[in-house]
Amino acid sequence: MSTAKDELNPTLATRKLQLAIALSSLVFTIGTTLHNFVIVNTALIETMMRMEGVADPAAEASGFTTGFRIVGCIYILGNALGMLSLFNRSHTLWWTVFTVNITQAAGFVMIPSSMWTAAAEAYGFWGILPSTVTDGGALILILFMIYFLIKYRSPWGQQRVTKS
């Protein structure tokens, strides 16, 4: 009885996808770091909370800012992992990058609109640029990843070849 085993071989798209993911991950790491530590501060969170009608924004802003930054640090690490795609095509890395980007793309709906408004009022265009680039870019990247996942039915735009 013969047993067949699938092997994944790179295609012309594989290296381009790896480069796109690595470059996007670098940009998203920088953007998330800027948003997390330059744009977001306790004063911005207080403004956002006032817009939302929170009873005592001054008392709650510090704790919220800390929690927000912890989540931001997780995304910074997740985005940084995507840069490993230059050298690695593991399934684990693919699904990690996929998860980070699909959840980051949801930032437009998950982040309260008052955060966008407060950032724009405090810093103008530059206040919303990092998050717009990371969230919007993640949406575009995830669409490309889904496209190649469907097209090749395997991660990294690799072609499945059955060996006997």
N, C-alpha and C positions, 0 to 999 in steps of 0.2 A: 504494500500500500504506500503510495507516495503522498508526501505532505507538502503542500504549497505554502510558501511564506512570502508576505508582501515586503517589498523593499521600496524605500522612497528615494527617488533620484531628483536632483535639482533640475529645474527648467530654466529657460531664459529669464523668467519672471522672478525666480528665487532670490538671486542676489539683489535685484532692484528692490524687491519687497523688504529684504533685510536692511538695505541702506535707507529706505524710506522710513522704516520703523525706528532705526537708530537715530536718524537726523530729527525726526519728529519727537522722539523721546528726549533728545538733548534740548530742543526748543521748549518742550512742555516742562522739563525739569527747571529750566531757567525761569519760565513764566510763572510756574507754581511757587517757586522760591520768592520771586518778586512780589507776587500777590500776598503770600503768606507772611512775609517779614517786612515789606516796605509799604504796601498799600493798607493792609489790615492792621489796625492798632485799636487800643481800647476806646479812643475818642471816636473813631469811625464806627465801632460797634455800638457805642452809646447813641450816636446819631441815628443809626439804623433802628435801634430799639425804640427811640422816641418816635420815629416814623411809624413803627408798628404798634405804638400805643402801650408799650410796656410800662407798668406802674413806676418802677424805680430803676431806670436804665443804669444809673451810676453804680448801684449795688450789684447788678447782674452782669455788667459788661466785662468785668475782669475774668470771671469764670468762663463766660461764653467765648471770649477771645482765646483763652488757654485751650479750650476744647476744639475750637476752630483751627488753631495752629497745630494741634496734635493730628487732626485729620489731614491738614495740609502736609505735614511731615510724612505721613503715610503715602500720600500721593507723590511727594518728591522722591521718596525711595522707590515707589512703584514705577515712576517714569524713568528714573535712573537705571532700573533693571532693564528697561527696553533697549538701552544702549548696548547691552550685551549681545543683541541680535547681530551685530557685526561679526561675531565669532561663534555664535551658537544658534543651532536650529532645533533645540529640544522642544518636545511637546509641552513640557512644563513652562518654559519661557513663553511660548506662543500664547498659552491660555492665561498666564499671568498678565502679559501685555494686553491681551484681549479684555480681560476683566477690568484692569485699571482704566483702559480707554473707554470702555462702554459705560462705566460708572462716571468717569470724568466728563464724558459727553452729556451726561444727564445734569450737569451743573447748571445749565440754563433754566431748568425747571426746579432743581433742588435748592438752589441758592435763592433766598427771598429777593424779590424785586427791589426791596428797600436797600439791600446791600449794593446793588448796581447803582441805584440813585445816589446813595450816600458816597460811594466811591467817585462817581462822576462829579458830584458837587464839591467834594474835597480836592480832587486832583485833576478834574477835567477828563479829557480823552485818555490821558495816561493812566488814570485810575481804573478804567475798565479794560484797557488793552491786554494786560497779561492774562486775565481770566477769559477774555473773549478768544484770544489766540489758543489758549490751552483747551477750553471747552469746545470751541468750534473746530479746532484742529483735530481734537480727539474724535469728534463726530465724523469728519472726513476720513481719518485714518481707519476708524472701525468699519466704515463702509467699504474701503479698499480691502481690508482684511477679510470681511465677509464675502466679498466678490471672489477673491482668490481661494478662499476656503470652499466655496460652492463650485467654482470652476475646476479645481484640481482635486476636490474631495479629500484634501489633506492640508495640514498646516504648511506655512512657508512657501506656498506655490510650488510644491514638489509633486512629481508625478509618481503615482503608485504603480509599481511593476511587480507582477507575481513571478516568483522564482520557484522552480520545481526541485 
